[in-house]
Amino acid sequence: MKKFIIALFLGFSAMLHAQNSISGTVTDMKSQPIKGVSVYASELHKGTTTDENGKYALTNLPNGKLKLTFTFIGFGTQNKTITSLQKENTLDVILEETIFEMDEVIVSTAFNKIQSQNVMKVEHESIKNMQRKGTATLIEGLATIPGVSQVSTGTSIGKPVIRGLSGNRVLVYSQGVRIENQQFGDEHGLGLNDSGIESVEVIKGPASLLYGSDALGGVLYFNPEKFADASTFKTNFSQKYFSNTLGSNSSLGLKTSTDNWKFLARGSYNIHSDYKIADGERVTNTRYNETDFKTGIGYSNAKFSSVLRYNYNDLDLGIPEDGVAEQTTSKKTGFPKQGVFNHLLSLNNVFFFQKSKLDVDLGYVANDRSEFEDSDVAVLHMKLKTFNYDAKYHLPIIGEVETIFGIQGMHQTNTNSGEEYLIPDATTNDFGFFGTANYEWKTNVLQAGLRFDNRKITTEAYGIPGEEGSFEAIDKSYDSFNASLGYKTNLADDLTLRLNLASGFRAPNLAELTSNGVHEGTNRYEVGNSDLETEQNVQTDLNLEYRTDHFEFFVNGFYNHVNNYIYTSPTGIVIDENAVFDYIQNDAKLYGGEIGLHLHPHPLDWLHYETSFENVTGKKQNGDYLPLIPANNWNNTIRTEFKIKNWLEDGFATLNVSTTFNQNNVSGFETESNGYSLVNLGFGGKVKLGKIAFDINLNGNNVLDKRYIAHLSRLKTDRIPNIGRNVVLGVNFNL
C-alpha cells in the first residue's frame, strides 16, 4: 500500500520539469557531519533531512528569495536566506551545540524570523512539550505558558486569557485562518483539538497591525502539522488515558510527499466522564465527547506553492448545573448540554516572482452551536459563517529593509433557528489595509507599521420591543488607525533588549451591543448598549533576555492603557431572580509582566531548573479593579534528562510545583480567591524494544489531591472545586 501511494505521487511529480535546486552539507563546529538535521522551507511546506554524511538536497524550488531553516536537537537553529536562487545552488551550514531549547522560527509576525532575530517577544511552545506535561485539553496546555491563563468550566470548556484580557480581545488563528466561534460567550470554548497541531505562538499585546480588530489583547497562532519529507510515507498512532475522568484520547494520522505533491490526514476521538474533585466525588455533567478530523493537500513548483486544509470538529459536552449530584461514570452527556460543530477550510497560496512574492490566505469557518435544556430539541441554535481573506505582498529588499503591504477582510453572518436568541441575526464586514517594514543592521532590528480598518455591523429586529429576548435593528460602522514601533538590540553578546509600542482596537461585539436576556451559565440578565464606542488601547512592552550556555534569564514588563473598556456592571434591579447587568464603558489600565530563569549547571548536564513568576493588575479609571484578572502565579520545575542503556532514549523526569497566590483585587461583583499549590510529576522518553520504538509519558497532575478553586473558574460561584488528582499515560507510535 505504501509503495502504491508513493508511486502515485511520483507519477504526478514526474510530469513536471525540475527547476531550481539546492544542496549542501551540515556539520558541527568540529567539521563532523550531522545526520538527521531537519531542513525546511516553510513557504513551500517542504522539507528533508540530512543523511549519514550530513548531506541534503531540495529540488523544484521557486525563483527569487528562499528561506531555509536548519534544526536539530542539541544544536542552535539557523535561518538561512538565499536572495536569488540559480538553477543549482550550494549551501553548507555549520550548527553550533547549545544547551537550551532550539531557537524557533516565528510564523505569526509576518517576517518569519527566528526568535533571536525577532523584534517582538513571542512565546513559542510545541504541542509535544505541552502534552508531556499531561494536560488533557489544548487550553490546559496553553495555560502553562507564562502570561496565559484560562476561564474554565470544568475540564471541557476553556477560554484563553492573555495578561488579563479574554473573549473577543484575544484573536485565535489556525491553519492561517482567523477562528470565529461566538467568542463573546463565557461558556464557548476554542473549538480546537491539539491533534494535528504542531505548535502555538503567543503574541502578548496588541497585534491589530497584522490581524485587525479583536487582536487588541493578543493572538494565539496555531501552526498545523507539517507534511512529510519528500519521497516518504509516515503513519502515526497515539493513545492517552486519564485516570480522573476515566478518559481516552486516540489519534491516527498518515502523510506522504513527493518533490511537488504532499498529503496528510489525521483523525482523533476524545471521551471523558465527569471529573472528580479532591474528595473523590464527581461534578455532575462535566463529561464530554469530541471527534476531530484534519486533512491537507499541497502542491509547489518554481512559480507557486498552494496548500488546502480542512478541519472538522464535533464537540458534545455537558453543562454542569447541579454541582456534585448524580454520581456516575457514564460518558453520555446529560441535559443541559451543548452540541458544537466546526468546519474550517483554508487555502494558502504563495506566488513567487523574480525578487518578490505574494502571500494569499483564504478561509471559511462554519460554526454551528446548539444548546439543549431537557430534550433533544435545541432551544438555542446559532449558525455563524465567516469568510476571511488576507493578502500580503512582500516587496523587493531595499538594502537591508524588508517591506510588506497587505489587505485583510472578513464577511460574517449569524443566523438563529432556535426558540431562544442570545444575539440577533446579523452581518459583519471587516476591511483593512496596512504596511510594515523591517530594517536590520548588525545586531539591531527596527520594525514599524501603520494600518487602517473599518468594521460594519448590521442586525435585524426581533421580538416585541421591551420584552426579554427582543432586539432592535442596528447599523453601525467603526473606523480605526493603528500603528506599531519596535526595536531590538544586543546590549552585549549575551544580553538582548526588545522595546515595543503598539496600539490596538476592538469594536463592540453583538452581545455587548444587543443583549436582552439571561445568558446560559451567567445567572444574570444582561442588557446591551448600542451606543458603545470602539475600545482603543496603547501598550508598551519591554523584554530583557540574558543567555549563556548554562544560564538563561528573562524579564517582560508591560503597561496597557485602554480607552472605552467595555464591561458589565450590576444595576441593582432583579428580574425573575436574576440580577440585571448593563454593558458600560470606562477607561482602564492593565500592567504587570513575567520574570523567569533557566539554570543548567555545568558539569551536571542532565539537570535543569526553571522558574517563572507572572503578574497582572487591571484597574478602571476610578481605581476599582477589573473583573476576571488572573491571580499571580509562581511556577517551578526541576527536570532531569537521561538515557537507560539501549532501551530508553531522550528520557526525562520532572517535578513541578505551581503556586497560585490569593486574588484579593476583585471587581465589585466578584469574590476573593484563596491561593493554592499544585504538585505535578512527569516521566517519559523514547522506548526501543528490538525494532519497535515508541514515545511514552506518564504524568501525575495534582498528585497531592489538593482541593482548590481557581479564580477564573466559572464554577466558582457554586463553590465547586477544580479537578483532583489525575494520572495520565500516553504512548505515541510511528508505524
Buried (B, 14 or more C-beta within 10 A) or exposed (E): EEEEEBEBBBEEBEEBEBBBBBBBBBBBEEEEBBEEBBBBBBBBBBBBBBBEEBBBEBBBBBBBBBBBBBBBEEBBBBBBEBEEBEEEBEBEBBBEEBBBBBBBBBBBBBBBBBBBBBBBBBBBBBBEEBBBBBBBBBBBBBBBBBBBBBBBBBBBBBBBBBBBBBBBBBBBBBBBBBBBBBBBBBBBBBBBBBBBBEBBBBBBBBBBBBBBBBBBBBBBBBBBBBBBBBBBBBEBBBBBBBBBBBBBBBBBBBBBBBBBBBBBBBBBBBBBBBBBBBEEBBBBBBBBBBBBBBBBBBBBBBEBBBBBBBBBBBBBBBBBBEBBBEEBEEBEBBBBBBBBBBBBBBBBBBBBBEBBBBBBBBBBBBBBBBBBBEEEEBBBBBBBBBBBBBBBBBBBBEEEBBBBBBEBBBBBBBBBEBEBBBBBBBBBBBBBBBBBBBBBEEBEBBBBBBBEBBBBBBBBEBBEEEEEBBBBBBEBEBEBEBBBBBBBBBEEEBBBBBBBBBBBBBBBBBBBBBBBBBBBBBEBBBBBBBEBEBBBBBBBBBBBBBBEEBBBBBBBBBBBBBBBBBBBBBEEEEEEEBBBBBBBBBBBBBBBBBBBBBBBEEEEEBBBEBBBBBBBBBBBEEEBBBBBBBBBBBBBBBBBBEEEEEBBBEBBBBBBBBBBBEBEBBBEEBEEBEBBBBBBBBBBBBBBEEEEEBBBBBBBBBBEBBEBBBBBBBBBEBEBBBBBBBBBBBBBBEE
